[in-house]
Amino acid sequence: MNEIKKRTVSITAVCMYVFLIIVCVFSALPFLWMISSATNKSMDIINGRILPGGYIIGNIKKLFSIVSVGQAFWNSVRNSVIGTVASLFVCSMAGYGFQIYRDKNKDRLMTILLISMMVPFASVMIPLFQMFSMARLLDTTLGFILPSISTAFLIFFFRQSSMSFPYEIVQAARVDGVGEFGIFMRIYVPVMSPTFAAAGIVAFMNNWNSYLWPLIIMQSQNSRTLPLLITSLTSGYTTDYGILMLAVSICTVPTIILFFTQQKRFVAGILGSVK
């Protein structure tokens, strides 16, 4: 009887691993095809070539000769890093305040914030552009990051994670004479570091992949980000898919590196764990 159970368990485990391997292969296939296409000529990609080629150097030379990849990459890095840091600071303080401070109206305010997530960005795009144009913030990093500094999702995320933060620590720090900002910076931030890591990845990816708002507000060639640069490669009469896939690969690499280096902390932050 025990041998039958062991065989059943082993067969189930084998089937599960086979299924997971198949899912992983299909999930990674588009990414592998993108990398492979970056090494081929455009005609080879059109003809359906899947295997890597030997034209990667040619695609790199052609890409860097027709567009300013370095400038676009720097614009994306600068805007994303500044936007992520500002978003973490503002949203974490808001989530901390929603959970730590006692007020009967805070739940109503949180409800309003959550309802605002249902409003599509396209409906506020024109008023935002008019406001930023009057404030002379077009083509600026500040204009890029301001709409994304405070997001209802990250505020809600920090608030939910803060529910596991021991309130007794706050009370003890207040008794010891620590100020509210000191409690936040010296106690809350170190303890909630997994949550900050998870929120940082989400905020960075949102800023890095942002397309619609930069398309509207970044009007000069020197202020273009990588998503805008990739779009410009498809605006001609013919598209060179080799350099297009190379540009997409360059745009994808930073987010992959960020996720894999912070993967454990991301999972811990999503699960709401507190060290």
C-alpha positions in Angstrom: 0.0 0.0 0.0 2.8 2.4 0.9 4.6 1.5 -2.3 1.5 2.3 -4.4 1.2 5.7 -2.6 4.9 6.4 -3.2 4.5 5.6 -6.9 1.4 7.8 -7.2 3.2 10.7 -5.5 6.3 10.2 -7.8 4.1 10.1 -10.9 2.2 13.2 -9.8 5.5 15.0 -9.1 6.9 14.1 -12.5 3.7 15.3 -14.3 3.9 18.5 -12.4 7.5 19.2 -13.3 6.9 18.3 -16.9 4.0 20.7 -17.0 6.0 23.5 -15.3 8.9 22.9 -17.8 6.5 23.2 -20.8 5.0 26.4 -19.3 8.5 27.9 -18.7 9.6 27.1 -22.3 6.5 28.7 -23.8 6.9 31.7 -21.5 10.5 32.2 -22.4 10.0 31.6 -26.1 9.0 35.2 -27.1 12.0 36.6 -25.2 14.4 34.1 -26.8 13.0 34.9 -30.2 13.5 38.6 -29.6 17.2 38.0 -28.7 17.6 35.8 -31.7 16.0 38.3 -34.0 18.4 41.0 -32.9 21.2 38.9 -34.4 19.5 38.5 -37.8 18.8 40.7 -40.9 15.3 42.0 -41.4 14.7 39.8 -44.4 15.7 36.7 -42.4 13.2 37.6 -39.7 10.4 38.2 -42.2 11.2 34.8 -43.7 10.7 33.2 -40.3 14.2 32.5 -39.2 14.2 31.5 -35.5 17.9 30.5 -34.9 20.5 33.2 -34.0 22.4 34.7 -36.9 25.7 36.6 -37.3 24.5 40.1 -38.0 24.5 41.5 -34.5 27.4 43.8 -35.2 25.7 45.2 -38.3 22.5 45.8 -36.4 24.3 47.6 -33.6 26.2 49.8 -36.1 23.0 50.6 -38.0 21.0 51.3 -34.9 23.5 53.7 -33.3 24.0 55.5 -36.7 20.3 56.4 -37.2 19.1 57.1 -33.7 20.7 58.4 -30.4 20.4 55.3 -28.3 22.7 56.6 -25.6 20.8 59.8 -25.1 17.4 57.9 -25.0 18.8 55.3 -22.6 20.1 58.1 -20.2 16.8 59.9 -20.4 15.0 56.7 -19.4 17.4 55.9 -16.6 17.3 59.4 -15.2 13.5 59.8 -15.3 12.8 56.3 -14.0 15.3 56.5 -11.1 14.1 60.0 -10.0 10.5 59.0 -10.4 10.9 55.8 -8.5 12.7 57.5 -5.5 10.1 60.2 -5.4 7.2 57.8 -5.7 8.5 55.5 -2.9 9.0 58.5 -0.6 5.5 60.0 -1.1 3.5 56.8 -1.3 5.2 55.1 1.7 4.6 58.2 3.8 0.9 58.2 2.7 0.5 54.4 3.4 2.3 54.8 6.7 0.0 57.7 7.7 -3.2 55.8 6.6 -2.3 52.9 8.9 -0.6 54.5 11.9 -2.6 57.6 12.5 -6.2 57.3 13.8 -8.9 59.2 12.0 -12.5 58.2 11.3 -12.4 59.7 7.8 -9.2 58.0 6.5 -11.2 55.0 5.3 -13.4 57.2 3.2 -10.4 58.9 1.7 -8.8 55.6 0.9 -12.0 54.6 -0.8 -11.8 57.7 -3.0 -8.2 56.9 -3.8 -9.2 53.4 -4.9 -12.1 54.7 -7.0 -9.6 57.0 -8.8 -7.9 53.8 -10.1 -10.9 53.3 -12.3 -10.5 56.6 -14.1 -8.6 56.0 -17.3 -5.5 58.2 -17.9 -6.8 59.2 -21.4 -9.7 61.1 -19.7 -7.3 63.4 -17.7 -4.5 63.5 -20.3 -5.7 66.8 -22.0 -6.2 68.7 -18.7 -2.8 67.5 -17.5 -1.1 68.7 -20.6 -2.8 72.1 -20.4 -1.7 72.4 -16.7 1.9 71.4 -17.5 2.1 73.7 -20.5 0.9 76.7 -18.4 3.5 75.7 -15.7 6.2 75.5 -18.4 7.0 71.9 -17.5 7.0 70.5 -21.0 10.2 68.6 -22.0 11.4 68.4 -18.4 12.1 65.5 -16.0 9.8 67.1 -13.4 7.0 67.1 -15.9 7.6 63.5 -16.7 7.6 62.2 -13.1 4.9 64.4 -11.4 1.8 62.5 -12.6 3.4 59.2 -11.4 4.8 60.3 -8.0 1.6 59.5 -6.1 -0.3 56.5 -7.3 -3.4 54.9 -5.6 -2.0 51.4 -6.1 1.3 52.1 -4.3 -0.4 54.0 -1.4 -2.8 51.1 -1.0 0.1 48.6 -1.2 2.1 50.4 1.5 -1.0 50.7 3.7 -1.8 47.0 3.5 1.8 46.1 4.2 1.9 48.5 7.2 -0.8 46.5 8.9 1.9 44.0 9.9 4.1 46.8 11.2 4.1 46.6 15.1 2.3 49.7 16.4 4.0 49.2 19.8 7.3 50.2 18.3 5.8 53.5 17.3 4.5 54.1 20.8 7.8 53.2 22.4 9.7 55.5 20.1 7.3 58.4 20.9 7.9 57.7 24.6 11.7 57.9 24.0 11.2 61.3 22.3 11.7 60.3 18.7 9.9 62.6 16.2 7.4 61.3 13.8 9.7 61.8 10.8 12.5 60.1 12.7 10.2 57.1 13.4 9.4 56.8 9.8 13.0 57.1 8.5 14.9 55.3 11.3 12.4 52.5 12.2 9.7 52.1 9.5 11.9 52.2 6.4 14.5 49.6 7.6 11.8 47.2 8.9 9.7 47.5 5.7 12.6 47.1 3.3 11.0 44.1 1.4 7.9 46.2 0.8 10.1 49.1 -0.5 11.9 46.7 -2.8 8.7 45.3 -4.3 7.2 48.8 -4.6 10.4 50.1 -6.1 10.3 47.4 -8.9 6.7 48.2 -9.7 7.4 52.0 -9.8 10.6 51.6 -11.8 8.9 49.4 -14.4 5.9 51.8 -14.7 8.3 54.7 -15.3 10.6 52.8 -17.6 7.8 51.5 -19.8 5.7 54.7 -19.7 4.8 55.6 -23.3 1.6 57.7 -23.6 2.5 60.6 -21.2 6.2 60.9 -22.5 4.8 60.9 -26.0 2.7 64.0 -25.2 5.1 65.9 -22.9 8.5 65.1 -24.3 8.4 67.0 -27.6 12.1 67.4 -28.6 14.4 64.7 -30.0 16.9 65.1 -27.1 14.3 64.3 -24.5 13.0 61.0 -26.0 13.0 57.9 -23.8 13.6 54.4 -25.1 9.9 53.5 -25.7 9.6 56.6 -27.9 12.8 55.7 -29.7 11.5 52.2 -30.4 8.3 53.7 -31.9 10.3 56.0 -34.1 11.9 52.9 -35.7 8.5 51.8 -37.0 7.4 55.2 -38.4 9.0 54.8 -41.8 7.7 53.2 -45.0 9.7 50.0 -44.2 10.7 48.6 -40.8 14.1 47.0 -40.2 13.0 44.3 -37.8 16.6 43.5 -36.9 17.4 46.9 -35.4 13.9 47.0 -34.0 14.4 43.8 -32.0 17.9 45.0 -30.9 16.4 48.2 -29.6 13.6 46.3 -27.8 16.3 44.0 -26.3 18.3 47.0 -25.0 15.1 48.4 -23.5 14.3 45.1 -21.8 17.6 44.3 -20.2 17.5 46.8 -17.2 14.1 45.6 -16.0 15.3 42.0 -16.2 18.4 42.8 -14.2 16.4 44.7 -11.6 13.9 41.9 -11.2 16.4 39.1 -10.9 18.7 40.9 -8.5 15.7 41.9 -6.3 13.6 38.8 -6.8 13.6 37.4 -3.2 12.9 40.8 -1.7 10.1 41.4 -4.3 8.4 38.1 -3.3 8.8 38.9 0.4 7.4 42.4 -0.1 4.4 41.1 -2.1 3.7 38.5 0.6 3.7 41.3 3.2 6.6 39.8 5.3 8.3 42.1 7.8 11.9 41.4 9.0 
